[in-house]
Amino acid sequence: MSHPTSSPTWTRPRPDAGRRRLYPPIEPYSTGMLDVGDGQSVYYEECGNPDGLPAVFLHGGPGGGCSPWHRRCFDPARYRIVLTDQRGCGRSRPPAWAPEADLSANTTWHLVADLELLRTHLGISSWLVFGGSWGSALALAYAERHPEHVLALVLRGIFTLRARELDWYYEGAGAGADMIYPDQWEAFVAAAGPDVAPGGYIRRYHELLGDPDPAVHGPAARAWTTWEAATSTLLPDQDHIDEVQDPAFATAFARIENHFFIHRGWMEDGQLIAGADVLAAHRIPGTIVQGRYDIPCPMGTAWALHRAWPQAELVVTPASGHALSEPETLSALLEATDRMAHLGRPTPAGPAPAP
């Protein structure tokens, strides 16, 4: 792992950053289902300019799926925007909420392989990779394995599945998120049932979410998703909390997340941060946007990543939590995609020298 010789620099959003807005709504010009093997088909769509800079949006969770407004994080005149629902969620099939769903072929490395298959299917030589929360982990895993196909990374709310990150947010050892949101944590604990000690919540929820009885896995799924939704924004967002109560969404989201977490992402602890040397070696530019008050994915992980990859710009949004939708964070991400829209384009030649 490389380390800078001095503290990494970071920038604040511009004073007018909160005024930035999403690009206007846009519809796909192409959609499809890609057979990725293992009985899985993943949904993808393309929007914007077919001749623009290719960019792929990696959603969070894992298990969250893409939304129409995710298309609007890129200038549609300058980007060929690719969205995809990862295995088991959104419009991909089979869905993880189905009783017969088998998650054994849904791992970090299956998803990395799916992205590479999608890239070649679309005839893209290299692309900008945009990911937040779990999407940042998947973006790093992909870029560290296939750096030759990555033009740049735009990352938000950094999450790398280290044990300390999962313990902080899900295991209630008395020195984590449970100390900041004790009221929401109490509901999460109650839904886990009796006789669960700190450090045992991911395991207990794995048992509950794997139960085929909707009377068992349904309440557990809603408690899991509610804990995340209630703690993801600096200020409470009841609309977001209400959105995650849908039984099918909550079940798919919670099952996939828990499946990834109980297996620690099928990675060595700290692997994604240690692997950032690959990004530096290939001179991959990047922007890391991190909310100062991000509870699910605290800033320490973004700081550690930037220490390992000092070439990336770290933008700390001072009055933001975890969510992509928070104004400072969204504005910083839009500014990053605007700045990077020229990547992969030849620099116009200057005037010929005078004879």
N, C-alpha and C positions, 0 to 999 in steps of 0.2 A: 504493500500500500504506500502510495506517495503522500507526503505531507508538505504543505507550504512552509516556508521558513518564517512566516509571520502570520498573524491572525487573518483569516480570509475576509475579504471586503464584502459588504452587503449594501444594498441600496434600499431606500424607502420609495414607495410609490410617489409619483409626482403629486403636487398639491391638488391638481384637478383630476386625479385618478378616478375618484368616485363618480365622475360624470360620464365615464365611458359606458356604452350600452352594447348589448349584443347586436350582431348584424341582423338584418331583417329575416323573417321566416323564409325558408327555402325548401323546396321539395326535391327528392332524389331524381336524377335522370336515369339511374340504373339501380336495380335491386336483384338479389339472388340468394340462393341457398347453396353453400359449398359443402360437399361431402368430404369430411376430414377423417373418415375411418372410424372404427370402433362403434359403428352404428350411430354416429353423431353427424348432424348437419348444422352449420353455423350460418346465421343470417348476416348479410352485408349489404351496404348501400353506398352509392357514390353521389355526391352533390357538388355544386359549384361549377368550376371551369374544367372540362375534360383535359385541357392542355395546360392547366395550372400546376403548381408545385404539389406533388402528392403529400398528403398528411393523413395519418390514421389516428383516430380518437379511441383511447382505451378506457372503458368505463371502470367504475369502482366496484366495491364489494369485497371479494369476488362474488358475483351473482346479481349485480345491480341492473345490467342492461342499459342500452342507449335510449335517449329521448330525442324528439325533434329539435329541442333547443340546443342540444350539443352540436348540431350542425352549424350553429350561429357563432361559434367561437373563432371562426376563420373568415377572412375576406373571400366571399364566393367568386369574386372576379379574378382572384390571384391563386386560389387553391383548388386542387382536386381533392375533395374531402371524402375520406373513407371512414364509415362507421361500421362496427361489427358487434354483435351480441356474442359474448363468449359462451362456451359450452354450457348447456343446461339452463340458460336464463334468457329472458326477453323472448325474441322470436325464433331462437335456435331450438332445435329438436333432437332428442326428446327433452321435455322440461323437467327440472329437478323437483317440481312439486308433485309429479305423478307418483303414485304409490310404488310402481315398479322401477322407478329411477335408480340407475346404477352409477355411482359416482367414481368407480374405480379407475375409469379412463378420463378423469377430470383432474388434472394436476397442473402445476405451473409449467412443466415442460411440455405437456400436451398443448397448452395454450400458446406457448412460444412456437411450437411446430405449426399450429394452426395459422398463426400470423404469417409465418414464412410461406406456407402454402397459399394463403390469400394473396400475398404480395406477388408471387409468381403467376398465380391465376389471372391477376389483373394486369400483368405485363409491366409492373413497376420495378425499376432498377434499384431505387432507394427512395426513402420517404422520411418526412419529419414525423416523430412519434410523440404524441401528446397523451399524458396519463396523469390522473390524480388519485390519491389515496391508494387502494389496491392497484389502480391503473399505473401508478408510479412504480410499484414493485414489478409489475409485468413489463413495463417499458424498460426498466433497468435489466431485467432478466433477458429480454429480447436483444437489447443493444449490446450487452456483454457477450452474448453468444453469436450475434450477427452484426458486428460493428460496421462491416463493409456496406451494409444496406441502410444505414442510419445517417441521415443528413444532419439532424439535430434532435435534441430532446427538450420538451417543455413539460415540466413536472410540477405537481401541486400536492401539498399535504403529504409529505413523504412518509411512506410506510414500507418496511423491509422485512417484516415477520420475524424480527429478532425476539428471543424469549422475553427480554425486558419490555419490549413494546406490547406484547400480548399480555404479560403479567400486569402491566400498568393499567390496562383498560378492561380486562376481562376476569382477572383472578382475585381481586379484592383483598390484597394482602395488607391493606391499611396505609399504604404509601403511594396510592395511585389515584385514578379518576374517581374511585368511590369516595375519596375525601373531598372532592370538589362538587360532586353531584350525589350526596348521600340519599336524597329523597328518591331520585331515579334509580339509584343502585338498590335501594330497599325493595323496589318493585321487581327488579331483575333477580334478586336473591329469592324473593318469595315464589316466583314462577319456577325456580329451579327445584323447589321442594325441600323437604327436611334433610338434615344430616349431611350437608355439603360444607366442607371446610374451605377456607381460602386456598386457592391453588387448584380447586377441583371443579370450577364452574364450567370450563370448556368441556371437560369430560362428561359432566352431568348433562349438559345441554346436548352433547353428542348422542347420549342414550335417549333423551326425550325426542329429539328431532328425527331420530331413526325409527321411532315407533310408528307402525303403519296406521294406528288409530288416530283419526283427526282430533279426537277429544284429548289426546295426549300431545301430539306434535303441533297442533294448531295454536294453543295458548303459549307454548314454548317459543314458537316462531315469532308470534307477535311481540312477546316480551323481549326477545333478542333484537328485533328490528326497532322496537320502540326505544330501547336503551341507546342505540346508535343515533336514531333520529333526534332524540331529545337532547343529546349532548354535542351535536355536530355544528351548531351555530352559536355565535357569541350571544345573541338574543334569542329567546324561544321562538320557534316557528311551528305553530300548531298545524298549519296546512301540511307541512312536511311530515309531521307525526301522523296526521290522519291518512296521508297517502300510503304509508307503509303498513296499514292495517289490512289491506286486501289479502285474503287468505292465500291465494295462489302466489302472489309476489312474496309475501312474508315467508312462506314455506320454502320456496326456491332459494331466496336470498339467504335465509338463516342456515339452511342445510349446506349450501355450497361454502359459505364463509366458514362455518364450523368445521367442515370437512378439510378445508385448507389449513385452518389453524391447528387442529389436532395433529396434523402431519407436519406442522412447521414449514409449510410450503415446499416440502421435499428438498430442502436446502440445508446446508450447514449454517449454524448460527452466525450471522454477520456476513454471509456470503456476498450479498449484493453490494454492500459498502466496500468490502475488500476488493471486489471485482471492478470497482470504478477505475482502477488503473488502466483497464482496457479502453475506457472512454478517453482518458487522457492520452494514451499512446496513439489512438487514432484521431486525435484532435477534434473530437466531436463537440461542437458547441452546445450549450444548454442554458436554460433558465429554470431556476427552482423558485417557486412562489410558495411562501409558507406563512400561514396565519400565526401571529404571535400567541394567540390564545386558543390554539388548536388542542382540544382535549383528546379526541381519538388518536391523533398522530402528533404527539408533542414535537416542538421545534428542535429538540435535541437530536432527532434522527436526521432532519434536514441539515443541521449543522455538521453532523458527523459525515454525511455524504459530501457536503461542500469541502470539508477538510480533505477528503480523499480525492476529490475532483475539483480542484480550485479554479480550473478554467471556466466553470459554470458560474453564471451570475446568480447570486442569492438575493431575492427580493422578499423582505419581511413586511407583511401587511400589518400595521400596528394595532388595528382595532378589528380584527377578524378572528373567527374560529376556523373550523375545518371545511366548511361547505364551499363548493365551486361558485354558488350563487351569491355569496357575500360581495358587496360592491367593490371593495378595495381589491380583493383577490381576483375577481372576474376582470376588472380593469387591467390589472397587471398581466394577466394571461393574454388578454386581447392585444396589449402593447407588445408582448413577446411574439405572438404569431404575426403581427404586422411587421415587426423588425425582421423576422426570419423569412418573409415571403420571397426574398430575392435569392435564397439559397439554391444552388444547383443551376443558376442561370449564368451564362457567360457575361463577363463585364464588358460593357460597350467600349469599343476602341476609341481612343482619343484622336484628336486631329493629327494628321501626318506632320512630322517635323519639317520645318522649312529647309529647303535645299541649301 
